[in-house]
Amino acid sequence: MDLVSWHPKASVFHDRGWLEALTRTYGFEPFAITTTEPGRPLCNGLVFCRISSWITGERTVSLPFSDHCEPLLSDPSELPEFVAWLCQDCDQRGLNYFELRPLPGREIPDHRLVPSQSYCFHTLDLNRSLEVIFGGLHKDSIQRRIRRASRARLSYEVGRSQELIDSFYRLLILTRRRHHMPVQPAAWFRNLIDCMGENLQISVARKDNLSIAGILRLQHGSTVVYKYGCTDEKYHYVGAMPFLFWKLIEASKKLGATEIDFGRSDLTNQGLIKFKNRFGTTQNQITYFRYPRAENRKLIPRWAVRALGPIWLSLPPAVMPTIGGVIYKHLG
């Protein structure tokens, strides 16, 4: 049995399918380090991708475009040995940095690493009845909108068909443009679907046969991960996103999941944070850690990407995937 299948801290972001999609789409080079002796079953490991960019430099990240990626250790005392090797590797290769992305509450007790970026992180406990979970939803913002969506007779489809992919991606372009952000390349989602198999599902809500909202979710073990969401803002009034999230909760319960990972949110995005809080989630702060401490790193800061907002808004939707495909290879 491989390490990812049994380790209690493993997540969908350790999955081979996720790593393969990163490689196919962006050309990132994945690798893992372990102290396990050759020929013996893995008892620990940290997985990374190497990113090489003439804009943002070279670095090692665990893992790019992943909300979190826990070190899979048999004992916390193993971590310093891993950090020592990574620091040496970073110095010898002349990398800009390496980054670890642990879950909330998993502080990295090593003086060589410093906090880099922090986010809000939300999870929903499913170890309760649907009635109790529904009762914990915000009565006005969520419960009322779910009922409004039912009265509007929204239809709902789940799967991985080409029609669902196309509908989802069209809505994603609209959403990213509205938020002044580049859109991920279409190849990323095609590769995710090819590599993740049954562990990925797309949900689309429709009104009068028109797709108006979508969610892409992943699953590992008993945890369902909400990864991407998108809407047509002209139909916000019918409550399509609360409706889709409630369907996600119902489906996750049927799958036997015990938790929904609602993902990370920028600390400055108070609207998204409030939206997630209104589902009765638990909110924590997730912090990433980097080496070295020096600030002379080549980076594209998130504020710089957002500063280009007027450009994204002025671009025709048809060209956004091409531009996003170029930009995202330098991010992560």
C-alpha positions as CSV (number, residue, x, y, z in Angstrom):
1,M,0.0,0.0,0.0
2,D,1.6,3.3,-1.0
3,L,2.1,6.2,1.5
4,V,-0.6,8.5,0.1
5,S,-3.3,5.8,0.4
6,W,-2.8,5.2,4.2
7,H,-1.2,8.3,5.7
8,P,-3.8,10.2,7.8
9,K,-2.4,13.6,6.6
10,A,-2.4,12.8,2.9
11,S,-4.8,14.8,0.7
12,V,-5.9,15.0,-2.9
13,F,-2.9,17.3,-3.6
14,H,-0.6,14.3,-2.9
15,D,-2.5,12.2,-5.5
16,R,-0.6,11.0,-8.5
17,G,-3.3,12.4,-10.7
18,W,-2.9,15.9,-9.4
19,L,0.9,15.7,-9.9
20,E,0.5,14.3,-13.4
21,A,-1.9,17.1,-14.3
22,L,0.6,19.7,-13.1
23,T,3.3,18.1,-15.2
24,R,1.2,17.8,-18.4
25,T,-0.2,21.3,-18.2
26,Y,2.7,23.4,-16.9
27,G,5.8,21.2,-17.4
28,F,6.6,21.3,-13.6
29,E,9.0,18.6,-12.5
30,P,7.6,16.6,-9.5
31,F,9.9,14.7,-7.1
32,A,9.7,13.3,-3.6
33,I,12.2,13.0,-0.7
34,T,12.2,10.4,2.0
35,T,14.4,8.9,4.7
36,T,13.1,5.4,4.0
37,E,15.8,2.9,3.1
38,P,15.8,1.6,-0.5
39,G,13.7,-1.5,-1.1
40,R,11.4,-0.9,1.9
41,P,7.8,0.5,1.9
42,L,7.7,4.3,2.2
43,C,7.2,5.4,5.8
44,N,7.5,9.1,5.1
45,G,7.9,11.6,2.3
46,L,7.6,15.2,1.1
47,V,6.5,15.9,-2.4
48,F,7.5,18.9,-4.5
49,C,7.6,20.4,-7.9
50,R,10.5,22.3,-9.4
51,I,9.4,25.5,-11.2
52,S,11.8,27.2,-13.6
53,S,10.8,30.6,-14.9
54,W,12.7,33.4,-16.5
55,I,10.2,35.8,-14.9
56,T,9.8,34.4,-11.4
57,G,13.0,32.4,-11.1
58,E,13.6,28.9,-10.0
59,R,12.1,27.4,-6.9
60,T,10.8,24.2,-5.2
61,V,7.2,24.3,-4.0
62,S,5.1,21.8,-2.2
63,L,2.9,22.1,-4.2
64,P,2.1,24.7,-6.9
65,F,-1.6,25.6,-7.3
66,S,-2.3,23.4,-4.2
67,D,-4.1,24.9,-1.2
68,H,-2.0,22.8,1.1
69,C,0.4,19.8,1.0
70,E,1.3,18.3,4.4
71,P,4.7,16.7,5.0
72,L,3.8,13.0,5.3
73,L,5.9,12.0,8.4
74,S,5.8,9.0,10.7
75,D,6.9,11.3,13.5
76,P,7.2,15.1,13.7
77,S,10.8,14.8,14.9
78,E,11.7,13.8,11.3
79,L,11.1,17.2,9.9
80,P,14.4,18.9,10.7
81,E,16.3,16.3,8.6
82,F,14.1,17.0,5.7
83,V,14.4,20.8,6.1
84,A,18.2,20.5,6.3
85,W,18.4,18.6,3.0
86,L,16.0,21.1,1.3
87,C,18.1,24.1,2.6
88,Q,21.3,22.6,1.2
89,D,19.6,21.7,-2.1
90,C,18.3,25.2,-2.4
91,D,21.7,26.8,-1.7
92,Q,23.6,24.4,-4.0
93,R,21.2,24.9,-6.9
94,G,21.0,28.6,-6.4
95,L,17.2,28.5,-6.1
96,N,15.1,31.5,-5.2
97,Y,13.5,29.5,-2.4
98,F,11.6,26.4,-1.4
99,E,8.1,26.5,0.1
100,L,6.1,24.2,2.4
101,R,2.3,24.5,2.6
102,P,1.1,22.8,5.8
103,L,-2.4,22.7,7.0
104,P,-3.6,25.1,9.8
105,G,-2.2,24.3,13.2
106,R,0.8,22.5,11.7
107,E,3.5,25.1,12.6
108,I,6.9,24.5,11.2
109,P,9.3,24.6,14.2
110,D,12.5,25.4,12.3
111,H,14.3,28.8,12.6
112,R,15.5,28.5,9.0
113,L,12.0,28.9,7.7
114,V,9.9,32.0,7.8
115,P,6.2,32.6,7.2
116,S,5.5,33.8,3.6
117,Q,1.8,34.0,2.7
118,S,-1.3,33.4,4.8
119,Y,-4.9,32.7,3.9
120,C,-8.2,31.9,5.4
121,F,-9.1,28.3,5.3
122,H,-12.5,26.8,5.8
123,T,-13.8,23.2,6.4
124,L,-17.3,21.9,7.0
125,D,-17.8,18.9,9.4
126,L,-20.2,16.4,7.8
127,N,-20.4,14.2,10.9
128,R,-23.9,15.5,11.5
129,S,-27.3,14.9,10.0
130,L,-28.4,16.9,6.9
131,E,-31.1,18.6,9.0
132,V,-28.5,19.8,11.6
133,I,-26.2,21.0,8.8
134,F,-29.0,22.8,7.0
135,G,-29.9,24.5,10.3
136,G,-26.4,25.8,10.7
137,L,-26.6,27.6,7.3
138,H,-27.1,31.4,7.4
139,K,-30.9,31.7,7.3
140,D,-31.1,34.7,5.0
141,S,-28.0,34.5,2.7
142,I,-28.0,30.7,2.3
143,Q,-31.1,28.9,3.4
144,R,-33.4,31.4,1.7
145,R,-31.4,31.3,-1.5
146,I,-31.5,27.6,-1.6
147,R,-35.3,27.7,-1.4
148,R,-35.4,30.4,-4.0
149,A,-33.4,28.2,-6.4
150,S,-35.8,25.4,-5.8
151,R,-38.7,27.6,-6.6
152,A,-36.9,28.8,-9.8
153,R,-36.7,25.1,-10.8
154,L,-33.0,25.1,-11.4
155,S,-31.8,21.8,-12.9
156,Y,-28.6,20.2,-11.8
157,E,-26.1,17.9,-13.6
158,V,-22.9,16.2,-12.3
159,G,-20.3,14.4,-14.3
160,R,-17.2,14.9,-16.5
161,S,-18.8,15.0,-20.0
162,Q,-17.4,17.4,-22.6
163,E,-20.6,19.4,-22.4
164,L,-20.2,19.9,-18.7
165,I,-16.5,20.9,-19.2
166,D,-17.4,23.4,-21.8
167,S,-20.2,24.9,-19.7
168,F,-18.0,25.1,-16.7
169,Y,-15.1,26.7,-18.5
170,R,-17.3,29.3,-20.2
171,L,-18.6,30.4,-16.8
172,L,-15.0,30.3,-15.4
173,I,-13.9,32.8,-18.0
174,L,-16.7,35.1,-17.1
175,T,-16.0,34.9,-13.4
176,R,-12.2,35.4,-13.7
177,R,-12.7,38.3,-16.0
178,R,-15.2,39.8,-13.5
179,H,-12.7,39.4,-10.7
180,H,-9.9,41.0,-12.8
181,M,-7.9,37.8,-12.8
182,P,-6.3,35.6,-15.6
183,V,-8.1,32.4,-16.3
184,Q,-6.4,29.0,-16.0
185,P,-5.7,27.3,-19.4
186,A,-8.4,24.9,-20.7
187,A,-5.7,22.2,-20.8
188,W,-5.4,22.3,-17.0
189,F,-9.0,21.2,-16.6
190,R,-8.8,18.6,-19.4
191,N,-5.7,17.1,-17.8
192,L,-7.3,17.1,-14.4
193,I,-10.3,15.2,-15.7
194,D,-8.0,12.7,-17.5
195,C,-5.7,12.2,-14.5
196,M,-8.1,12.3,-11.6
197,G,-10.8,10.0,-12.9
198,E,-13.7,9.4,-10.5
199,N,-12.1,11.6,-7.9
200,L,-13.2,14.7,-9.9
201,Q,-16.7,15.8,-10.6
202,I,-18.1,18.9,-12.2
203,S,-21.5,20.2,-11.1
204,V,-23.5,22.7,-13.3
205,A,-26.7,24.5,-12.4
206,R,-29.0,25.5,-15.3
207,K,-32.1,27.7,-15.7
208,D,-34.2,27.2,-18.7
209,N,-31.4,25.0,-20.2
210,L,-28.8,27.8,-19.8
211,S,-25.7,27.0,-17.6
212,I,-25.5,29.7,-14.9
213,A,-23.2,28.3,-12.2
214,G,-20.6,25.6,-11.8
215,I,-18.4,23.8,-9.2
216,L,-15.4,21.5,-9.6
217,R,-14.8,19.2,-6.7
218,L,-12.1,16.7,-5.9
219,Q,-12.1,13.8,-3.4
220,H,-9.5,11.9,-1.4
221,G,-10.6,9.4,1.1
222,S,-13.3,10.9,3.3
223,T,-12.6,14.5,2.3
224,V,-14.3,16.3,-0.5
225,V,-12.5,19.4,-1.8
226,Y,-14.2,22.4,-3.3
227,K,-11.6,23.7,-5.7
228,Y,-13.2,26.0,-8.3
229,G,-16.5,27.8,-8.7
230,C,-17.9,30.1,-11.3
231,T,-21.2,31.9,-12.1
232,D,-23.0,34.1,-14.6
233,E,-23.6,37.2,-12.5
234,K,-26.9,38.0,-14.4
235,Y,-28.4,35.1,-12.5
236,H,-27.1,35.7,-9.0
237,Y,-30.6,36.6,-7.9
238,V,-31.8,32.9,-8.2
239,G,-29.2,31.6,-5.7
240,A,-27.4,29.2,-8.0
241,M,-24.2,29.0,-5.9
242,P,-25.8,28.3,-2.6
243,F,-28.0,25.7,-4.4
244,L,-24.8,24.0,-5.9
245,F,-23.1,24.0,-2.5
246,W,-26.1,22.4,-0.8
247,K,-26.1,19.8,-3.6
248,L,-22.4,19.3,-2.9
249,I,-23.1,18.8,0.8
250,E,-25.9,16.2,0.1
251,A,-23.7,14.3,-2.4
252,S,-20.7,14.3,-0.1
253,K,-22.8,12.8,2.7
254,K,-24.0,10.1,0.3
255,L,-20.4,9.3,-0.5
256,G,-19.6,8.8,3.1
257,A,-17.4,11.9,3.3
258,T,-16.7,13.3,6.8
259,E,-15.5,16.7,5.7
260,I,-15.7,19.3,2.9
261,D,-12.5,21.3,2.4
262,F,-13.8,24.7,1.2
263,G,-10.2,25.8,0.3
264,R,-8.2,28.9,0.9
265,S,-9.3,32.5,0.5
266,D,-7.2,35.7,0.3
267,L,-7.3,37.5,3.6
268,T,-8.4,40.6,1.8
269,N,-11.3,38.9,0.1
270,Q,-13.8,39.5,2.8
271,G,-16.8,38.8,0.6
272,L,-15.6,35.2,-0.1
273,I,-14.7,34.7,3.5
274,K,-18.2,35.7,4.7
275,F,-19.8,33.5,2.0
276,K,-17.9,30.4,3.2
277,N,-18.6,31.3,6.9
278,R,-22.3,31.3,6.2
279,F,-22.3,27.6,5.5
280,G,-21.5,26.9,9.2
281,T,-17.8,26.1,8.4
282,T,-14.9,26.3,10.7
283,Q,-12.4,29.1,9.8
284,N,-8.7,28.9,10.4
285,Q,-5.6,30.6,9.1
286,I,-3.3,28.7,6.8
287,T,0.4,29.9,6.5
288,Y,3.1,28.8,4.1
289,F,6.8,28.7,5.0
290,R,9.9,29.5,2.9
291,Y,13.6,29.3,2.9
292,P,15.8,31.4,2.6
293,R,15.0,34.4,4.8
294,A,16.5,36.9,2.2
295,E,14.1,39.1,0.4
296,N,16.0,39.2,-2.9
297,R,13.7,36.8,-4.6
298,K,12.3,37.2,-8.1
299,L,8.5,37.0,-7.7
300,I,5.3,38.1,-9.2
301,P,3.4,39.3,-6.1
302,R,-0.3,38.7,-6.0
303,W,-0.9,42.5,-5.9
304,A,0.9,42.8,-9.2
305,V,-1.4,40.3,-10.8
306,R,-4.5,42.1,-9.4
307,A,-3.1,45.4,-10.5
308,L,-3.5,44.2,-14.1
309,G,-7.3,44.0,-13.5
310,P,-8.3,46.6,-16.0
311,I,-6.4,44.7,-18.7
312,W,-8.3,41.4,-18.0
313,L,-11.6,43.3,-18.0
314,S,-10.8,44.8,-21.4
315,L,-9.8,41.5,-23.0
316,P,-12.2,39.6,-25.2
317,P,-13.2,36.3,-23.4
318,A,-11.9,34.3,-26.4
319,V,-8.3,35.4,-25.9
320,M,-8.2,35.0,-22.1
321,P,-7.4,31.2,-22.1
322,T,-4.3,31.8,-24.3
323,I,-2.9,34.5,-22.1
324,G,-3.7,32.6,-19.0
325,G,-1.8,29.6,-20.4
326,V,1.3,31.7,-20.7
327,I,1.0,33.5,-17.3
328,Y,0.2,30.5,-15.1
329,K,3.4,28.7,-16.1
330,H,5.3,31.4,-14.2
331,L,3.1,31.2,-11.1
332,G,2.3,28.5,-8.6
